[in-house]
Amino acid sequence: MFGAWWKLGMDATLLAMESQQVIGLRLAKLSLGGPAAQIEAQRMVSEKIMATGEAAMMIATGVSTQKVVTGYRRKVRANARRLSQA
């Protein structure tokens, strides 16, 4: 009965922690300035707009909250990998 809620809670917690990692990595990159920082700032804004639209569409079509959180986690982890390698 509580399994689905537990998984959603854990995934939301992990999303928060992973997001903090990406925020730190992005701040470090932005603090260096230059063309790479400009590209990262533009990427960050466009990604947020796209992710919000995608999540809104998912919710409007009846997708579960778990799937929305899972989608966000996938995107955040991809950003963490990309930013960690730079």
N, C-alpha and C positions, 0 to 999 in steps of 0.2 A: 504494500500500500504506500509506503513512504519511499520506496526505491526511486521512483521517478523524481520526486521532490529532492531527494538526497543528491541524485546525479545533477540536477539542475543547479542546486546550491553549490556543489563542488565545482562544476564547470564555470559558474559565474564568479566564484572566488578565484579560480585559476585565470580566468579572463582578466580580472582586476590586476592580479600580480604580473601577468604577461604584458598587459598594457603599460604598467609602470616601467617595465624593462624597456619597452619600445620608446616611451617618453624620454627616459634617460639617454638612450642611444641617439635619439633625434636631437635632443638638446645639445649633446656633445657635438654632433655634426653641424648643427646650426651655429654653434658658438665659434666654429672655425671660420665661418664666413666664406665668401667666394662663390664661384659658380655652382659648386656642388651643394652648398647650403641653399642657394636659391632654388635649385632643382628639387631638393628635398622638401622645402617649404611648399612649393607648388604641388608636389606629389601628395604631401600630407593633406592639403586642403581638398584636392580632387578626390582622393581616396575616401575621405570622410563624407563628402557629398554623395559619392556613389554607394558607399556602405549604408548610409542612412536611407537612401531611396530604395535600395535592395531590401533592407529590413522592413521598411514600411510596406512594400509590395508583398513581402512574405506574410506579414501579419494580416494585411487586407485580404489575402487569399486563403487565410485559415491555417497557415503553417504553425506548428507548435513553437512555443517559446524556446524549447530545447534546441530545435533546429536553427533558430535565429542565433542563439548564443554559440552554438557549434560553428556556424558560419563566420561569426565575428572572431572566434578563437583561431580558426584556420587562417584568416587574413592577418591577425596580429602575430601569429607564429611565423608566417612568411616574412613579415616586416622585420621581426627580430632576427631571423636568419640572414636576411639581406643586409641589415644594418651592422650585424656583428662581423661580417666579412669585410666590410669597407675599412 
